[in-house]
Amino acid sequence: MIKINIFSLIFLLITSCNSADNIKQKPMKQTLITPPIAKKIPKKLEKHGDVRIDNYYWLRERKNPEVIKYLEDENAYYEAMTQETNELENTIFEELKSRIKQEDESVPYFENGYYYQTKYFKGKEYPAYYRRKGNLDAKEELIVDVNHLAQGHNYYHLTGLEISPDNKIAAYGEDTVSRRKYTLKFKDLTTGKYLKDEIKNTTGHAVWANDNQTVFYTRKDPETLRAYRI
């Protein structure tokens, strides 16, 4: 026989009444928004004697207008279904931003005759890279300001900053489409000018040879985005 605590029963009754009142006061909004449904196009895939059917293989076609249209519909559906939380999202986003130290800098480290340091500035989204020759009291020299390079791009990521052995040229990887397909670029640190040389479709990292003119890098497969060749 199950024993029921009288106080627990009273609490449950009160809670139920309050919940019912809340439902009456704030009725749930009915939505007539219909989610997009991707069509099925069966594709037979066979490997090592095993056969499987992928109904959505066609969604891999990034330049297919139907794929783009489907993704746009998915985004529109998401926006419509979450519009009531926009204010809360903005509040949380601003709170997260307020907890991030906007003005910051890394601890300097020494390499090949120079002290290197990364700095962030208030109101700026990206870092700037600096160096000082010989000691920390030397004149500060700007290597690259990522905020400047990112201008005009909806997305920008710089990676793999490497200085040539003679300290005259900076190599770095640049991604402006958010697919980790980096273009290697170069800057002449003696003149401050960016060079025309560039190497597309890489992992974004390069290793200098001792002649200060040669770099080793890894190429990416354009379809799978996997590194496959040095």
trRosetta pair geometry for C-beta under 8 A, 3 or more apart (Angstrom, degrees):
i j d omega theta_ij theta_ji phi_ij phi_ji
4 8 6.8 -129 -178 71 75 113
4 9 5.6 60 155 -57 117 119
5 8 4.0 75 77 6 104 111
5 9 6.8 -177 89 -12 54 84
6 9 5.6 -54 -151 34 34 114
6 10 6.5 35 153 -19 66 103
7 10 5.7 -50 -148 34 34 111
7 11 6.4 38 151 -21 64 105
8 11 5.6 -54 -150 35 32 114
8 12 6.4 33 153 -19 65 105
9 12 5.8 -53 -149 35 31 111
9 13 6.5 32 153 -19 64 105
10 13 5.7 -55 -151 35 32 112
10 14 6.4 30 154 -18 66 105
11 14 5.9 -56 -149 36 31 109
11 15 6.2 30 154 -19 65 109
12 15 5.7 -55 -145 38 30 113
12 16 6.2 33 155 -22 65 106
13 16 5.7 -54 -148 34 29 112
13 17 6.5 29 154 -19 63 104
14 17 5.8 -55 -152 34 32 111
14 18 6.4 30 153 -17 66 107
15 18 5.8 -56 -148 38 31 110
15 19 6.2 31 154 -20 66 106
16 19 5.7 -54 -147 35 30 111
16 20 6.4 32 153 -20 64 105
17 20 5.7 -55 -150 35 31 111
17 21 6.4 32 151 -20 65 104
18 21 5.6 -52 -149 34 33 112
18 22 6.4 34 153 -20 65 104
19 22 5.7 -53 -150 35 32 112
19 23 6.5 35 152 -21 64 104
20 23 5.7 -53 -151 33 33 113
20 24 6.5 31 151 -18 65 104
21 24 5.7 -57 -152 36 34 110
21 25 6.2 26 154 -16 68 109
22 25 5.7 -57 -142 41 31 107
22 26 6.0 -25 174 33 69 102
23 26 7.1 -79 -130 64 19 66
23 27 6.8 54 172 -100 61 54
23 28 7.7 -26 -146 -21 82 88
24 27 7.3 0 -149 -63 22 83
29 84 7.9 162 32 -62 146 150
31 80 8.0 129 -158 141 129 104
31 81 7.1 64 -166 -111 169 76
33 77 6.5 144 159 -139 121 77
33 80 5.1 161 -119 124 155 137
33 81 6.4 -145 82 -69 152 83
35 77 5.3 81 -125 -157 65 150
36 70 6.2 164 147 -152 142 69
36 73 3.9 93 -65 127 151 126
36 74 5.7 -96 47 -68 129 63
36 77 5.9 -133 -2 -35 91 140
38 56 6.0 45 124 -119 141 109
38 59 6.5 -12 -155 -71 145 127
38 70 5.8 58 -102 -157 87 143
40 55 4.0 -28 -148 -174 95 118
40 56 7.1 -59 -118 -63 62 67
41 55 6.6 127 50 -169 36 57
41 56 7.8 100 42 -99 76 27
41 57 7.1 -100 86 51 95 84
41 58 4.8 45 52 -22 134 135
42 53 5.1 -22 -154 -168 99 115
42 54 7.6 131 -152 71 47 38
42 55 5.5 -26 -87 -102 58 69
43 53 6.9 142 66 -157 41 61
43 54 5.1 -28 62 65 98 87
43 55 7.6 170 15 -92 75 19
43 57 4.0 -54 34 32 145 147
43 58 7.3 158 -35 -41 129 76
44 51 6.4 -18 -166 -163 95 103
44 52 7.9 152 -153 81 50 35
44 53 6.1 -30 -96 -100 56 73
45 51 7.2 149 80 -154 48 53
45 52 5.3 -22 65 66 99 82
45 53 7.4 164 19 -96 81 22
45 54 5.7 36 -10 -4 126 111
45 57 7.4 160 -49 -87 118 143
46 49 7.5 1 -175 -120 95 8
46 50 7.0 168 -150 82 58 43
46 51 4.8 -16 -99 -99 88 76
46 52 7.9 165 -82 21 44 59
47 50 5.8 -20 70 57 68 91
54 57 4.1 89 106 -51 119 101
56 59 4.9 -7 170 4 89 120
57 60 6.0 -32 179 3 55 115
58 61 5.9 -32 -177 6 59 115
58 64 7.1 -61 170 60 87 176
58 66 7.7 -14 146 90 121 125
58 67 7.2 -154 137 -73 80 105
59 67 5.6 137 -140 -124 54 107
59 70 7.2 -86 -117 80 100 150
61 64 3.7 56 113 -21 118 123
61 67 5.4 -179 79 -26 81 145
62 67 6.7 -114 -125 103 19 148
63 67 7.9 59 61 51 18 126
63 68 7.9 -3 -158 -40 24 116
64 67 4.1 81 74 3 102 108
64 68 6.9 -177 89 -8 54 83
65 68 5.6 -55 -147 39 35 112
65 69 6.1 38 154 -22 68 106
66 69 5.6 -51 -144 37 31 113
66 70 6.3 35 154 -22 63 104
67 70 5.7 -53 -149 34 30 112
67 71 6.5 28 154 -16 64 106
68 71 5.9 -57 -150 38 31 110
68 72 6.4 33 152 -20 65 107
69 72 5.6 -54 -148 36 31 113
69 73 6.4 33 152 -20 64 105
70 73 5.7 -54 -151 35 32 112
70 74 6.5 35 150 -21 65 103
71 74 5.5 -49 -148 33 35 114
71 75 6.5 35 153 -18 65 103
72 75 5.7 -53 -150 36 32 111
72 76 6.3 32 152 -19 65 106
73 76 5.6 -53 -145 38 32 112
73 77 6.3 36 153 -22 65 105
74 77 5.7 -53 -149 34 30 113
74 78 6.5 31 152 -19 63 104
75 78 5.7 -53 -149 35 32 112
75 79 6.4 32 153 -19 65 105
76 79 5.7 -52 -147 36 32 112
76 80 6.3 31 154 -19 65 107
77 80 5.8 -57 -148 37 29 110
77 81 6.2 19 158 -12 65 112
78 81 6.0 -64 -143 42 27 104
78 82 6.0 -6 168 7 66 118
79 82 6.5 -76 -138 51 21 91
79 83 6.3 50 160 -66 63 89
80 83 6.1 -24 -148 -22 26 115
82 85 5.1 -54 -174 41 79 110
82 86 7.2 114 131 -56 80 71
82 89 7.8 56 157 -40 115 139
83 86 5.7 -14 -164 -26 47 115
85 88 4.9 -58 -165 48 71 114
85 89 5.6 79 134 -31 86 99
86 89 5.6 -55 -147 34 30 113
86 90 6.4 28 157 -18 65 105
87 90 5.9 -55 -151 36 30 110
87 91 6.4 33 151 -21 64 106
88 91 5.5 -53 -148 34 34 114
88 92 6.3 31 156 -16 67 105
89 92 6.0 -57 -149 38 29 107
89 93 6.1 30 153 -21 65 109
90 93 5.6 -53 -144 37 31 114
90 94 6.3 29 158 -17 65 106
91 94 6.1 -57 -149 37 26 107
91 95 6.4 26 153 -19 62 108
92 95 5.6 -56 -149 36 32 112
92 96 6.4 34 153 -20 66 104
93 96 5.8 -54 -151 34 30 111
93 97 6.5 31 152 -18 64 106
94 97 5.6 -52 -148 36 34 114
94 98 6.3 37 153 -24 65 105
95 98 5.6 -53 -149 32 32 113
95 99 6.8 27 154 -18 63 106
96 99 6.0 -64 -157 34 32 108
96 100 7.1 31 149 -24 64 105
97 100 5.9 -59 -156 26 37 112
101 104 4.8 91 112 -62 113 117
101 120 7.9 110 110 81 80 132
102 120 6.7 -137 171 132 42 111
102 121 7.4 -6 150 137 86 26
102 122 4.4 70 124 -111 126 65
102 123 7.0 58 179 -19 136 42
102 124 7.9 122 -178 42 94 66
103 120 6.5 -172 -134 97 26 80
103 121 6.2 18 -110 -135 77 37
103 122 5.0 -27 -55 -46 96 88
104 119 7.4 174 92 -153 47 52
104 120 4.6 16 51 46 83 113
105 117 6.0 16 -179 172 107 112
105 118 6.7 170 -153 90 60 51
105 119 4.4 -11 -105 -107 96 77
105 120 7.0 -156 -70 23 52 67
106 109 7.9 -40 131 -11 116 96
106 117 5.6 -177 66 -155 89 65
106 118 4.3 49 2 46 123 90
106 119 7.6 -113 12 -64 75 47
107 117 7.8 -121 117 -118 16 90
108 115 4.4 15 177 177 125 110
108 116 6.6 149 -154 68 70 36
108 117 4.6 -41 -95 -71 77 106
108 132 7.5 -23 -140 30 141 113
108 136 6.2 158 51 -102 170 110
109 115 7.0 156 75 -152 24 64
109 116 5.6 -26 62 57 78 90
109 117 7.8 150 16 -74 63 59
110 114 7.2 170 -147 90 58 34
110 115 5.4 -34 -91 -94 70 69
110 116 7.8 161 -95 11 20 77
111 114 6.4 -25 68 64 66 79
111 116 6.2 -12 29 -4 109 121
111 163 8.0 134 106 46 118 126
112 163 7.2 -163 67 90 140 122
112 165 7.1 -135 -145 -146 147 52
112 167 6.4 -176 126 -70 117 104
113 133 6.5 -3 146 -149 92 77
113 134 6.7 -16 -176 -71 75 55
113 167 6.5 -68 68 -62 124 149
114 131 4.4 9 172 -178 128 122
114 132 6.6 149 -161 71 76 37
114 133 5.6 -41 -104 -100 82 52
114 134 7.7 -12 -99 -18 45 37
114 163 7.7 -20 44 83 145 172
114 167 6.5 138 -26 -130 130 129
115 131 6.4 153 78 -158 48 65
115 132 4.6 -11 56 56 104 93
115 135 7.2 30 -16 -170 130 15
115 136 5.6 -23 48 -82 173 70
115 138 7.8 147 29 41 112 113
116 129 7.2 -11 -167 -172 97 95
116 130 7.3 155 -154 88 51 50
116 131 5.0 -24 -98 -100 65 90
116 143 8.0 8 -134 -24 97 145
117 129 7.7 158 85 -156 44 53
117 130 5.1 -21 67 68 90 96
117 131 7.2 160 19 -88 73 40
117 132 7.7 21 4 -3 115 98
118 127 5.0 -2 -175 -179 103 140
118 128 7.4 152 -157 75 57 40
118 129 5.7 -26 -103 -103 72 69
118 130 7.7 169 -89 23 24 76
119 127 6.5 138 70 -160 36 83
119 128 5.3 -26 65 62 91 90
119 129 8.0 171 21 -87 74 23
119 130 6.3 22 -1 1 115 119
120 124 6.6 -168 -168 81 66 104
120 127 5.5 -59 -77 -103 76 73
120 128 7.8 155 -87 16 32 76
121 124 4.4 46 69 19 90 129
121 128 7.2 20 -13 4 110 120
121 147 7.9 -52 45 -31 113 153
124 128 7.9 -6 138 -27 156 103
124 147 4.9 -53 -158 -88 113 145
125 147 6.7 132 48 -106 71 90
125 150 7.3 -96 74 91 114 162
126 145 7.9 109 98 167 110 60
126 146 3.6 -116 148 101 131 111
126 147 4.7 -180 55 -66 103 63
126 149 7.9 -99 111 54 163 91
126 150 5.5 148 -19 -11 151 144
126 156 7.1 -38 -77 94 145 117
126 158 7.6 78 -166 16 130 114
127 146 5.6 48 62 22 57 128
128 142 6.6 -42 174 -139 114 100
128 144 7.2 -152 -149 103 61 47
128 145 4.3 -9 -117 -116 105 71
128 146 6.5 -145 -83 15 49 75
128 147 6.8 -40 -64 8 96 102
129 142 7.6 102 81 -164 55 58
129 143 4.3 -47 103 59 102 117
129 144 5.3 25 41 49 109 74
129 145 7.9 -150 26 -75 63 37
129 146 7.7 74 -12 -29 91 95
129 161 6.1 -172 -89 -168 173 172
130 140 5.3 -11 -173 -171 132 101
130 141 6.4 141 -162 73 74 46
130 142 5.8 -44 -102 -102 79 46
130 143 6.3 -168 -97 1 21 88
131 140 7.8 142 73 -156 29 58
131 141 5.3 -31 67 65 77 101
131 143 5.9 67 -6 -49 103 111
132 135 6.9 -62 130 89 117 33
132 136 5.9 94 82 -124 154 34
132 137 7.7 138 173 53 142 23
132 138 4.2 143 -179 69 96 101
132 139 6.9 168 -131 76 85 32
132 140 5.7 -45 -79 -99 96 53
132 141 6.8 154 -88 13 42 87
133 138 5.0 -128 58 154 65 163
133 139 7.8 4 27 53 95 75
133 141 7.2 45 -25 -4 92 133
134 138 5.3 111 55 -50 94 143
135 138 5.5 124 62 -22 66 98
141 189 7.5 64 155 -173 128 110
142 145 6.2 -15 -171 -43 127 95
143 161 7.1 83 131 -171 140 135
143 163 7.6 -84 -133 -81 133 112
143 170 5.5 122 -173 -82 103 157
143 187 7.5 125 176 82 67 140
143 189 6.7 -28 -127 -109 70 117
144 148 7.9 -136 -179 54 69 110
144 149 6.6 10 178 -30 111 132
144 158 7.1 -159 116 -170 142 162
144 161 7.0 -147 28 -117 128 128
144 170 6.5 -156 -33 116 111 155
144 172 6.7 -54 -2 -10 165 159
144 187 6.3 163 -77 2 104 162
145 148 4.3 66 90 4 106 111
145 149 7.1 163 91 -9 58 85
146 149 5.4 -56 -146 42 42 111
146 150 5.9 43 155 -25 72 109
146 156 7.1 161 177 128 95 122
146 158 5.0 -132 -115 13 115 137
147 150 5.9 -57 -143 35 26 111
147 151 7.4 49 152 -45 56 88
148 151 6.2 -33 -167 -7 35 114
149 156 6.6 158 112 -174 88 142
149 158 6.6 69 84 -63 149 129
149 174 7.1 -118 167 -120 132 124
150 153 5.5 -101 -166 50 58 112
150 156 3.6 -163 -120 52 91 161
153 156 4.5 99 89 -59 139 103
153 176 4.8 -102 -139 -147 136 104
155 175 7.6 -44 126 122 105 84
155 176 6.2 133 84 -172 78 43
155 177 6.6 100 70 -122 125 9
155 178 4.5 -45 155 -43 164 105
156 174 7.5 -31 -157 -161 83 87
156 175 7.4 145 -156 83 36 59
156 176 5.7 -3 -100 -110 67 71
157 174 7.6 149 80 -155 53 42
157 175 4.5 -9 58 59 101 104
157 178 7.4 101 -6 -96 122 60
158 161 7.0 39 150 -56 107 100
158 172 5.5 3 -168 163 100 130
158 173 7.0 145 -160 78 49 57
158 174 6.0 -13 -104 -100 71 67
159 172 7.0 148 73 -172 32 83
159 173 4.7 -26 68 64 84 110
159 175 7.5 18 8 -1 110 108
159 182 6.6 -85 51 -105 109 148
159 204 4.3 38 78 149 113 139
159 205 7.0 -59 127 -64 100 77
160 171 7.4 -47 128 117 98 86
160 172 5.8 149 84 -144 75 52
160 173 4.4 55 39 2 124 107
160 182 7.4 91 20 160 133 164
160 184 8.0 -61 96 -111 137 87
160 203 7.8 113 -59 111 149 77
160 204 4.6 164 0 136 133 80
160 205 3.7 -152 -120 -97 133 61
160 206 6.4 100 156 11 128 67
161 170 6.3 -15 -162 -171 88 108
161 171 7.5 154 -151 82 39 49
161 172 4.7 -4 -96 -97 65 106
162 170 7.2 148 77 -158 39 58
162 171 4.9 -19 64 62 92 97
162 172 7.3 167 19 -76 65 56
162 205 7.4 85 -27 -160 129 68
162 206 5.7 -142 44 73 140 81
162 207 7.1 -111 -167 -102 167 35
162 208 6.3 -172 141 -23 121 101
163 167 5.8 16 160 -123 123 52
163 169 7.3 148 -156 82 56 45
163 170 5.5 -30 -98 -100 69 70
163 171 7.8 -178 -83 19 21 73
163 189 7.6 7 -135 -24 103 150
163 208 7.8 -51 106 -19 33 149
164 167 6.7 -121 75 -33 74 13
164 168 5.7 -38 63 51 126 70
164 169 4.3 46 -11 53 130 89
164 170 7.7 -111 -7 -67 81 28
164 171 7.4 93 -54 -15 80 101
164 208 5.0 161 -123 -131 60 155
164 212 4.6 76 174 -137 130 82
165 208 5.8 -167 -24 117 83 134
165 210 5.6 9 2 -132 164 56
165 212 5.8 -110 48 -76 90 88
166 169 7.9 45 65 11 92 84
166 212 4.7 -4 8 -96 115 145
167 189 7.1 -81 152 71 65 145
168 188 6.8 -14 159 -154 85 67
168 189 5.7 -162 -167 49 35 97
168 190 5.3 -10 -148 -30 94 109
168 212 6.8 44 45 -166 112 132
169 186 5.7 -5 -177 -169 110 108
169 187 6.9 156 -158 77 61 45
169 188 6.0 -31 -103 -105 79 50
169 189 6.5 -157 -86 2 22 92
169 195 7.7 1 -140 -17 113 139
169 212 6.8 127 22 -174 119 90
170 186 6.8 155 81 -155 51 55
170 187 4.6 -8 56 55 102 99
170 189 5.8 92 -20 -53 98 109
171 184 6.1 -2 -172 -171 102 103
171 185 7.4 162 -151 83 56 38
171 186 5.4 -21 -99 -99 69 80
171 206 4.6 -62 133 60 144 135
171 208 7.1 166 9 -66 136 97
171 215 6.0 130 -108 -105 166 151
172 184 7.4 159 83 -148 28 59
172 185 6.0 -25 65 62 77 83
172 186 7.9 155 21 -88 67 35
172 187 7.7 8 11 0 109 106
172 204 7.7 -9 170 -175 54 83
173 182 3.5 9 -176 176 112 143
173 183 7.0 140 -155 64 62 32
173 184 5.7 -37 -95 -91 67 60
173 185 7.7 135 -112 16 20 77
173 202 6.4 -126 -117 89 114 106
173 203 7.2 -69 -106 110 159 43
173 204 2.4 145 131 -152 172 76
173 205 6.3 -45 -28 -46 132 39
173 206 7.6 156 -54 -16 91 90
174 182 6.1 126 52 -157 32 80
174 183 5.1 -33 62 61 92 86
174 184 7.9 153 14 -98 80 14
174 185 5.5 17 -5 2 124 123
174 204 7.7 162 3 -126 25 96
175 178 6.7 112 144 -73 113 26
175 179 7.0 -159 -162 50 117 54
175 180 6.1 -25 -112 -104 155 25
175 181 6.4 121 -122 60 98 47
175 182 5.0 -62 -59 -91 90 70
175 183 7.7 150 -79 11 45 72
175 204 6.8 -46 -37 -86 104 128
177 181 6.8 -10 58 48 116 105
179 225 6.7 -125 162 -107 93 138
180 203 7.8 -4 166 -141 95 55
180 204 7.5 -87 -165 -22 69 126
180 220 7.9 156 120 -107 86 164
180 225 6.4 82 80 -174 105 126
181 200 7.8 16 158 177 99 79
181 201 5.6 -26 -167 -116 100 58
181 202 7.9 98 -172 38 53 36
181 220 6.2 -134 -120 69 76 148
181 222 7.8 50 -123 -126 135 63
181 225 6.7 -96 -70 -123 91 98
182 201 7.9 102 62 -141 45 9
182 202 5.2 -62 80 75 90 77
182 203 6.3 4 34 128 122 16
182 204 3.2 92 9 -77 174 85
183 198 5.4 11 169 -180 108 115
183 199 6.8 164 -163 79 61 43
183 200 4.9 -20 -111 -108 92 60
183 201 7.6 23 -87 -17 66 38
183 202 7.1 107 -113 26 22 97
184 198 6.3 163 81 -158 60 58
184 199 4.1 5 45 51 113 98
184 200 8.0 -123 22 -58 71 22
184 202 5.3 11 -31 37 101 151
184 204 7.2 166 -79 -134 74 33
184 206 5.6 79 -132 -47 137 129
184 215 7.2 -175 170 107 154 153
184 217 6.0 -82 -50 -107 151 159
185 194 6.7 -6 167 -165 117 109
185 195 7.5 166 -178 62 72 81
185 197 7.6 142 -144 93 48 67
185 198 5.2 -10 -95 -108 71 95
186 194 7.3 134 88 -163 49 63
186 195 4.3 -17 87 44 102 124
186 197 5.3 7 27 72 128 108
186 198 7.6 -151 6 -81 84 57
187 192 7.6 -17 178 -162 105 29
187 193 7.2 180 -155 97 70 32
187 194 5.0 -41 -103 -104 81 63
187 195 6.7 -160 -94 0 24 84
188 191 4.7 16 108 38 121 99
188 192 7.2 -33 87 21 79 17
188 193 5.2 5 47 61 111 78
188 194 7.7 -168 15 -94 75 14
188 195 5.9 101 -30 -53 93 99
189 192 7.2 38 -148 -76 32 45
199 202 5.7 46 115 -33 103 134
199 206 8.0 110 48 -84 138 128
199 215 7.9 -143 -2 80 150 126
199 217 6.2 125 108 57 152 161
201 219 6.2 31 114 -157 95 79
201 220 5.2 -130 171 53 79 92
201 222 6.1 -40 -136 -84 139 85
202 205 7.6 -146 144 37 111 46
202 206 7.6 16 155 -65 154 88
202 217 5.0 -25 -144 162 139 126
202 218 6.2 117 -161 75 83 55
202 219 6.0 -60 -103 -104 67 42
202 220 6.3 158 -129 -7 14 95
203 217 7.3 -175 37 -177 85 84
203 218 4.6 12 3 74 121 112
203 220 6.2 133 -61 -57 66 105
203 227 5.3 1 -63 -88 124 122
205 217 6.9 165 90 -132 52 79
205 218 7.1 21 63 22 90 104
206 215 4.2 -1 -178 -179 123 127
206 216 6.7 146 -162 70 67 44
206 217 4.6 -33 -103 -81 81 100
207 215 6.6 141 66 -161 39 70
207 216 4.6 -19 59 57 97 100
207 217 7.6 177 18 -70 69 52
208 212 6.9 13 -175 -109 122 42
208 214 7.4 115 -163 83 54 58
208 215 5.8 -38 -98 -103 51 77
209 212 7.7 -104 83 -23 69 24
209 213 7.4 -41 66 59 107 57
209 214 3.8 0 28 78 131 108
209 215 7.0 -137 -2 -79 83 27
209 216 7.0 99 -50 -24 90 93
211 214 5.4 52 56 9 112 103
216 230 6.3 0 -175 -177 101 102
217 230 7.5 161 86 -154 31 58
218 227 4.6 7 156 -152 128 120
218 229 7.0 146 -158 79 61 43
218 230 5.8 -36 -99 -99 68 60
219 227 7.2 129 79 -147 38 66
219 228 6.7 -52 88 60 85 72
219 229 4.4 -12 49 67 112 98
219 230 7.7 -158 9 -80 83 11
220 225 5.6 -3 177 -154 125 45
220 226 6.7 153 -152 76 78 21
220 227 5.6 -52 -96 -89 69 53
220 228 7.2 93 -142 12 29 84
221 224 4.6 18 89 46 129 92
221 225 6.5 -74 71 -21 76 13
221 226 5.2 8 26 53 115 74
221 227 7.9 -152 -3 -84 79 7
221 228 5.1 50 -44 0 99 134
222 225 7.7 14 -164 -72 16 55
